[in-house]
Every structure is written in structure tokens, then in C-alpha cells.
Amino acid sequence: RYDMESIDDINENSHKQIIQTLEKNINKYSSIILSDYGKGVLTTNLTKEIIKLANRHKIKVLADPKGKDFSKYKGAYTLTPNKKEAMEATNIDIKDEKSLVEALKSLKQNCNLEVSLITLSEQGIAIFDDELFSSPTAAREVFDVTGAGDTVIASITFALSCGVDIKKALYFANLAAGVVVGKIGSATASLDEIYEYESQLNKSSSSSHIKTFDEIEKLSKKLHSQGKKIVFTNGCFDILHVGHVKYLEEAKSYGDVLILGLNADSSVRKLKGSSRPINSQDDRAYILASLESVDYVVIFEEETPYELIKLIKPHVLVKGGDYEGKEVVGQDIADELKLVQFVDGKSTTNTIKRIQENEKCNN
């Protein structure tokens, strides 16, 4: 790369055109980001005038500052200097919590900020509102920090514009930065990537993967819109055994998301008799939802999962190998049918027989 850049201040005519454009469109904005690269556009006068205009219309201004003198950003909602920039601007050596608070207070007072903020690289983001608050970084793997600072200020601004408070905005920004630094080069982070990243970090509880009909319908529409390949299977799964686990692992291999329709207790009794199920529907659902291969579990009361399949509209329908040559419920809705062979000798019925035989022997 070979640049011949001018870092001279823009002329008065350019200054006026920028302000006129802002004044014309100011009511369209919820927030304004000033990303100062010291290239001559954000002159002291222009920066002050933009902040004054925005404040008059109650619009937050967030600025990524440049240089040692932050006075031109006075009146902004917040600034996003890194630790080195904050130390140079405040002449405070940030080496512990006490000096960090001093620097944050200095920035807030001298620049008349609503919230004082300093980014701390792998330590996250620190703010001083009425007290010190730190939001830790959410990065798992760092491949390239290019654009991380831009991601942070853009994400904070977006979250604030959606009505989120500053602490939740910082949490969101750290998630977005975590996505970006896990990519090579100057990258972006979509909302879906951020939500998925958060889910992976939190390792959500099994119960959160058990859905109602309404929830799975909305979720399925979202998955379809994201281009995800949905796999569906169903069954009683009364006493979980290795045959079940291997069956579900193979089912998941046919797509991106595996949704399991689970027969309710009433449905199991109709199919298996009054002595079944051994385990309640809630217990069965929780255990299945904890499996890595299963993304979502939905309990259905009907004898067949047809209505559930209509809601989900799966790409792949999976059933056991014993359905070879038979009509499978929902086959007319799914794009394709996959039959998975069961593990020989592994079934709930056989497990119950062995338990009963052992009880007889012990008696």
C-alpha cells in the first residue's frame, strides 16, 4: 500500500457543507459516531459544532478520540480511548484500579462527559458513571485485532440507540468484539453471529432447549431465514440408552439443527400400554435436551407429530430403519427422508426386561 494523504484541515466550505447536511438530516439520527483519524476532517471547530448541534436535539455523540488534547470532544456522551490514549490525555499513569478511576474521573470532568470510558484490551472496558464498572472481554480466540476498536464504538452506539443502558451496551460490544477478533482481517459481526457466540460462551442450560409449539414455530422460521438445514425426528425415548444416542448423532449429521419431537406421557401410554412410560415427559425432555446432538426438544400430545412437523417444515425427516418400505408421518412435508438403523439388541423394551429378570433373580 502506498498512500499520499493530506492531513491538513478541511476548508471552510467543506465545514459548512458537513454542518448543513447534518442540520438537514439530524432528526433521522438516534446517535452520532465521530471516529477521529487525525486526517483533517474532524477539525476542532467542526467537532465542537457537531456536538453542540447533537446535544441541542438530545442525540448522543460517541467519539473515538485522536491526539493528546481531548478538549474538542467536550460535551460528548462518551469517548472510547484505549489505555495508552487515556494516559496521554490525562497525564495519569494507569497501573491499578485507583489510577484507573482517577483517569476516568479526569476525562469525565475535563470533557464534560455523561459517561467516562476507557478500553482495556484483553481486560475489557471500564466506565465511570457514578462508580467504577468493568465489563470483561468475551474473546475466546484472538486471530486479528484489526477493527476491534471500531467494532466496540459501533456496537455500543447501536445498543444505546436501541434503548439499552450503558452496562448492557458494553456487554453487547464485548461480544461483538469477540466475534471480530476471531476472524482474519478487518471483519464485521452480524447480530446472528453475536447471539450464537453468546450462546456458546454461556453454554445455556438444558431446560432452555425445551420449546413449546409457539416457540419452535418462531424459531424454525428464523432458522429457515438463516439458511440452516433443519432435521426432525421423534419418539418416546423412555429409558435413554446407547442405541438412542447413536441414532440421534447420526440424525444430527444430516443437517445443521436437530429438532426432536417427544411423545408426551399420554401419547406413550396409547402406543406402549398403561405401564409406560417409565420416565415422565419432563425428565425425558431434559435428558434429551442435554445431549450435544439435540438442539431443541418439543413435547407433543397427539399420537403422531404431524402438526408439529407442519410448523417446523424440516428439510430432513429421520426415522428408524424399521420403517423401511412404510409410510412415514410428515414425509409429504420434508424434502427428504433418512432411515437410520438401530443398534442391535439396544432398546427400552430389552432394558426393562433385563431389569425385571434381575429383580426376579434377587427375589
N, C-alpha and C positions, 0 to 999 in steps of 0.2 A: 504494500500500500504506500502511495506517495501523495501526500496532501500539500496543497498550497493554500492554507487557510488564513483569512484575516481575522484578527481578534480585536479589531477596532470597534468602538461603539457605533451602533446604528445611527443614522442621521435623524434629524428632527421629523422629516416627512414620514419615515418608516415608523417612528414612535407614534405619530398621530394616527396613522392607518391602523396600527395594532389596537390602540385605545378605542378608536371609532368602531372597529369590528367587535370588540368586547362589549362596548356600550349597547350596540345594536342587538347582540345575542345574549346578553347577560342573564335574562330570565329563563334561558334554556339550560343553564348550568346549575348543578347542585353543588359542585366543588371545582376548584381550580388547582392544578399542579404546576408549580414553577420548578422546572428541572434546569438548574443553572450549570452550564458547562464552561462559563467564563469565555464565551466566544463572541461577546459583544452585543447580543440581543437583549438580555436582561440587564440593562443599564440600571444604575441606582435610581434614577428618576422614573423610569418605566416600571420597575419593580414596586416602588413605593406607590405609584399611581394605580397599578393593578390591585394591590392590596387594599388601598383606600376605597376603590370602586366596589370591590367584592364585599368588604365589610359593610358598606352602605346598603347593600342588597342582602345582607346576612348570609353570604356564601363563604364557606370555609376555603382558605388558601393554605395549601401544604407545599413547602419548598424544600428542595434538596439543595443545600447551600454550597457556595464556592468561595474560596479565599478565607482570610482570617477575620475580616470585618463583616459581621452579620447584621449590622445596623440597618441595611437597606431592606431587610425582611421584617422589620418591626411591625407588629400588628397582625402577623400571620397566625393561623390557628396553631400550627406546629412546624418545626423544622426536622429534617432527618439526617443530621450529621453523623458520621461514624466517630468512633472514639478518638482517632487522631485529629480529625477536623474539629471536634468539640474541645479538645485540649488546646489546640492552636488558637481557637476563637476566644476561649475563656482564660487562657494562661493558668489553667489548673491541671496539675499532673494527676490524672485519674489512675489510681493504683489500688483503691479499695472502695468499699461501699460509701464511706464517709465522703471521700473526694468525689465520687460519682454524684452523690446528692448535691454537693456544693456546685459542681459544674452544671447540673440540671437546673438548680435554683438560679444560678447566674444567667443562664440562657433565657429562662422564663422571665426574669426581671428585666434584663437589658433589652430583650427583643419584644417584650410585652406579649408573650405567647399565652394562649389558653392552656395548652399542654406542652410541656417540655419533654423532648425525646432524644435519645442517643442510641444508635445501633451499635451492638457489641459483638459483631461477627458470630462465632460459634456459641457465645453466651446469650444470644438472643437480642431482645430490645428492652431498654429501660425507659420508663417515663416518670415524670414527677408532675402529678396533678395537685392533690393535697398531700400526698405521701408517695414514697418510692414504690413503684410496681415494676416487676420484671416479668417478661414473657419469654420463656426459654425457646431456643431454636427447635424446630421439628425435623431437621435434616437427619436422615439415616445414612446416606452415602453422598459424598460431595465429589462430583466429577469436574465441575467447572463453575466458578463463582461469577462468571460474566453475566451482567444484567441483574444480579441479585438485589442490588440497591434500588434499581428501577422497579423491580417486582414488588419490593416492600412498600414503597411510597404509593404505587398504583393500587395495590391491594388494600392498604389502609384507607385510602381515599374512596375506593369503591365501597368498602364495608360501611364507612361513615355515611356515605351518600344513600345507603340502604337503610339508614336509621339505627345501625348497630353502635353500641357505645365503644369508647376507645379501647378498653381492655379486650373486648371480644374482637375488635378490629385488628389488634396486634396478634392475637391468636390466629386469626384467619391469614394475616400477612406472613406469619412464620410458616404456616402450612404451604402457602403458595411458593414461598422462597425454597422450602424443602423440595418441592416438585422441580423447580427450575434448576437448582444446583445439582440435581440428579441427572441432568441432561448435558449434552456436549454443546458448547457454543452459546450464542445469545438465544435463549429459548423463552417460550411462553408457557403459561399454565391455564388450562381450561377449568371451569367450575367442576366438571365431572372428574377431572384428574385430582383436584383438590379434595373432593368428597371421598373418592376412593382411597387416596393417600391417608386421609384422616381415619378411615375405617381400618386400614391396615395397621396403623400406629396403635389405635385403641384396642384392637383385637376384641371387637364387640361381643357381648355375652350371647350365649346360645339362644336365650329367650327372644332376643331382638330379631332372630331369623325365622321366628314362627309368625306367619302372617294370616290375616283374615281374608275373606274373599275380596272385600273392597280394597284392602291394601295391596294384594297381589295383582289386582286388575290395574291399578295405577302404576305399580312397579313394572309390570310387564310392558305397558305402553312406553314407559321410559326406556326400558331395555331394548325394545324394538327400534325406538328412535335413535338409539346409540349404535345400532347395527350389531348388537350382541346376538349370538346364536343360542336360543333357549331350548333346553332339553327338559322333557317332562316324563316322570314315571310315577307309579302309585302302588300302594299295597298296604298290608296290615302291619308288617314289621313288628310282630308281637314280642318275641324274645330275640334280640339282636344277636347275630352270630356271624362268623367269618364269611359265609355264603352271601349274606346281605351286604356286607362291607365291600366285597369284591364286585358284586353286581352293581352297586352304586358308583364305585370307582370307574368301572367300565362305562356306565351310563354318562357320567360327567365328561369322559374323554371325547364324547361325540359333539360337544359344544362348549360355550363359554360359561353358561349358568345352568345349574341343575335345580329344578323346582320339583319337590316331592309332594304328591297328594297322599295324605294319610287317612285311611279309613277310621272314622270315629268309632267309639265303643259299640254304639247301636248298630253301625254298619258291619262291624266284625262279627257280632252275635248272629246277624242274619246269614252271614257267609259261613261261619265256622261252628255255630252252635252256642248254646247258653253258657258253656263252661269257658268260653273265650270272650275277650282277650285276657291273658294273664296279667299284662301291664296296662294301666289306664292310658287313654289317649294323650293326656298331658305328659305323662312320663315318657311315652314312646316318642312324642314330638320333640321333647327336649333333648333326648339322647341322639336322635337323628340329626337335629339341628347343630349338634356339637361336632358332627363329622366334617372333616375337611372337604370331602367331595360334595356335600349337600349345601347349597346356598340358601334355599328357603323351603320351609315346610308349611303346608296348608291342610288343615283338618276338614274333611267333608263328611256330611251325614248320609248322603244318598248312597244307594247301592253301587252306583258307578260314578266315576269322576267326570262325566261328560260335560256338565255345566261348568265345572272348573276349567276343563280343557278349552272350552269356548271362550272363557275370559282371558286365558293366558295366550292362546294361539301359538303353541310351541312349534319350533322348526323341526324338532326330532321327538318322536314318541318312542319310549323304550319299555319293552315288556320281557318277561321270562321266555326262555326257549320252549316251554311247554305250550306256547301259543302258536307254534308253527302250524300254518295251514288254517288257523282260526281267524274269525273276525275280531278285531281289537277295537274296543271303545275309543273313539276320538281319532281313529285312523283317517277319517274323512276331513279332519281339520289340520292335522300336522302335515308338513312337507314330506316327511319320510318316517318309516317305521324301522326300528332296530330291535332285533331279538337277541337277548343275552342268555347264554347257557348258565344254568345254576351249578354250583359246586356239588359234586356227587356226595350224597349222604348228609348234606348240611341243610336242615330245615327246622322250623319251630316245632313241628309235629314230632320229629325224631328226638329233639331236645327234651320235650315234655315226656316222651316215652321213657327215655333214659333216666330222667328224674324219678318217674313213677316206679320204674324197676328197682332203682337203688333204694327207694323208700320201702318197697316190699321186702327186699333182702335184709334191710336193717331191722324191720319189724319181726 
